[in-house]
C-alpha cells in the first residue's frame, strides 16, 4: 500500500489543527507531490520533478480525489515513456 506523507510547512502550533496542504509519495526513485499553491486557491496540484511535471492542476479540492488523479496521471506518463523507450530500442 502506498503511504502519502504530510510534508506541509506549518506555523508554530498549527500541525494537527489545520488540514495538510502538501503530501508526498515516493515510489522507487520517483517523487510525487500533491500540493496547494496560493495562485490556485483550494485546488490541488501535482508536481513530480523526476517526470518534469510542475504544478499540474488536478482540478479538484478533494484530497482523496487528488491522490487518485495524480497516480493515474503518473501511470499514464510512465506508460507513455515506456512506449517511447521501446521504440527507441527497436531503432538501435
C-alpha positions in Angstrom: 0.0 0.0 0.0 1.2 3.5 -0.9 1.8 5.8 2.0 1.5 9.6 1.4 3.5 11.7 3.9 2.4 15.1 5.1 5.2 17.4 4.1 3.4 20.6 4.8 5.1 23.6 6.4 3.1 24.6 9.4 3.3 27.7 11.5 4.1 27.0 15.2 1.3 25.1 16.9 -0.8 24.6 13.8 0.1 20.9 12.9 -2.9 18.7 13.6 -5.2 21.7 13.7 -5.3 22.6 10.0 -5.5 20.3 7.0 -2.3 19.4 5.2 -1.5 21.3 2.0 1.4 19.3 0.8 1.5 15.5 0.6 4.5 13.5 -0.9 4.8 9.9 -2.1 8.0 8.2 -3.1 7.8 5.2 -5.4 11.2 3.8 -6.0 13.2 6.9 -7.2 10.1 8.8 -8.3 8.9 11.6 -6.0 5.2 12.6 -6.4 3.8 15.6 -4.6 0.3 16.9 -4.5 0.1 20.4 -3.0 -1.7 23.7 -3.0 -0.5 27.0 -4.3 -1.7 30.5 -3.5 -2.4 31.2 -7.2 -4.7 28.2 -7.4 -6.9 28.7 -4.3 -8.1 25.4 -2.8 -7.3 23.3 -6.0 -4.7 20.5 -5.6 -1.7 20.5 -8.0 0.7 17.7 -9.0 4.5 18.1 -9.1 7.0 15.4 -10.0 10.4 16.7 -10.9 11.5 13.3 -11.9 8.9 13.3 -14.7 9.1 17.0 -15.5 5.6 17.7 -14.1 5.3 21.1 -12.4 2.1 22.5 -10.8 -0.3 20.4 -13.0 -3.8 21.4 -11.9 -5.7 18.3 -10.8 -9.0 20.3 -10.9 -10.2 19.1 -7.5 -10.4 20.4 -4.0 -10.8 16.9 -2.5 -7.5 15.4 -1.3 -8.5 11.8 -1.9 -9.6 12.6 -5.5 -6.4 14.5 -6.0 -4.4 11.4 -4.9 -6.3 9.2 -7.4 -5.9 11.7 -10.2 -2.3 12.2 -9.5 -1.5 8.5 -9.6 -3.5 8.0 -12.8 -1.5 10.8 -14.5 1.8 9.4 -13.2 0.9 5.9 -14.6 -0.1 7.3 -17.9 3.1 9.4 -18.1 5.3 6.4 -17.2 3.5 4.1 -19.8 3.9 6.8 -22.5 7.7 7.0 -21.7 8.0 3.2 -21.7 6.5 3.0 -25.2 8.8 5.8 -26.4 11.8 3.9 -25.0 10.7 0.7 -26.6 10.5 2.4 -29.9 13.9 3.9 -29.5 15.4 0.5 -28.5 13.9 -1.1 -31.7 15.6 1.6 -33.8 19.1 0.9 -32.3 
